Amino acid sequence: MHYTKKAIEEMDRIQKIKFMNSVSGIKPANLIGTNSNTGQTNLAIFSSVFHLGSDPALLGFITRPTGEVPRHTLENIKETKAYTINHVSSSFVKQAHYTSAKLDSNQSEFKACGLTEEYIADFKAPFVRESAIKMGMQFKQAIDIELNGTILVIGEIQHLIIPDAAVTKDEDIDLSKVNVACISGLNTYYSLKKINRFPYARPNEIPDFKK
Amino acid sequence: MHYTKKAIEEMDRIQKIKFMNSVSGIKPANLIGTNSNTGQTNLAIFSSVFHLGSDPALLGFITRPTGEVPRHTLENIKETKAYTINHVSSSFVKQAHYTSAKLDSNQSEFKACGLTEEYIADFKAPFVRESAIKMGMQFKQAIDIELNGTILVIGEIQHLIIPDAAVTKDEDIDLSKVNVACISGLNTYYSLKKINRFPYARPNEIPDFKK
């Protein structure tokens, strides 16, 4: 099938949302934990967390602005400057998925979805106990994307918690050791099967691929 | 293991790069195809392509500015306004990985890595024949991220090419049908195993997760 820009524009609204959420490829499954200044916790699944830089250690994610629908994650981050990013494991994808239901602001997705709040000293936002890899983030910047009204939220890693089993001998992280899950589209979850690992690609070490 | 911000800052440079490229979770594997106004083609693997919006159909990716190292992808996109995003399948992850080698600007990664240029009418940039899902993109905006000097490149989908086999009966896209590959960290490639698919999450339809 070949869809032109015009064909995409004319797609049924739901099909367009499904298609456009799939075509970037596989997405990471992360839960973002926040709380308000009054202590109300919030937890929401995001598939848009991405690596932005190693030094400083920055991660970004995309959200929509608070409009007709309240966006508790963004509101809390602006209020407290603290949030957590927690990897979803294949053992709790269902609980993680249902954090996307729009609950009232006085209800916590932790409780509604059977996930457990966890705190560390000197960090305000709640972590997810069930997650293997989790990060405490400090809010750095929100960049408005005028093309469609979305917001890029950027934070710096303050705390990084990883099980020993996920750290390899050569100081890399093996995500398959912690059964990390990933997402395609809006609602399909996958686990991983390792294919291969390749060395840093130097121009004079390219294998002979020429036909 | 618990790494604080200070411990991350003091990590060995290579370990820091490996760790920070892994902690966002699983990343999509995409090849971005471009050419210069003189017709020199370029192909590079990116793990930072992400969904930015469905209407208009926008995708973003992160790159570094041209500095000591030339960035042919960005230079070509600014020159021609056209580029392609091509999914990497598990059958050619090795070829795709080696497009990351820094070749001279007069060498094409298509040829060096044994991948095939493919063109469609009225679109300048080269697609990757071996890819199942591919998109022709029009450059819309480059946003400088001042926190670390990276650049968010945003484009709109002009052409979307998908095999019939990947489109499901309910008008979704099944990425496992085209053996899409994904990346963790700098150089580990995975294929997918479907766990489950869940319906749109409505507040009154949350399963009873309470303990």
Interface residues (C-beta under 8 A of the other chain):
Chain A: M1 H2 Y3 T4 K5 I8 E9 D12 R13 I14 Q15 K16 I17 K18 F19 M20 N21 S22 V23 S24 G25 I26 K27 P28 A29 N30 S47 S48 V49 F50 H51 L52 G53 S54 D55 P56 A57 L58 L59 I62 I85 H87 S90 V93 K94 Q95 H97 Y98 T99 S100 A101 K102 L103 K111 A112 C113 G114 L115 I120 I133 M135 K140 Q141 I143 I145 L147 N148 T150 L152 I154 E156 I157 Q158 H159 L160 I161 I162 P163 D164 V167 E171 D172 I173 D174 L175 S176 V180 A181 C182 S184 G185 L186 N187 T188 Y189 Y190 S191 L192 K193 K194 I195 N196 R197 F198 P199 Y200 A201 R202 P203 E205 I206 P207 F209 K210 K211
Chain B: M1 H2 Y3 T4 K5 I8 E9 D12 R13 I14 Q15 K16 I17 K18 F19 M20 N21 S22 V23 S24 G25 I26 K27 P28 A29 N30 S47 S48 V49 F50 H51 L52 G53 S54 D55 P56 A57 L58 L59 I62 I85 H87 S90 V93 K94 Q95 H97 Y98 T99 S100 A101 K102 L103 K111 A112 C113 G114 L115 I120 I133 M135 K140 Q141 I143 I145 L147 N148 T150 L152 I154 E156 I157 Q158 H159 L160 I161 I162 P163 D164 V167 E171 D172 I173 D174 L175 S176 V180 A181 C182 S184 G185 L186 N187 T188 Y189 Y190 S191 L192 K193 K194 I195 N196 R197 F198 P199 Y200 A201 R202 P203 E205 I206 P207 F209 K210 K211
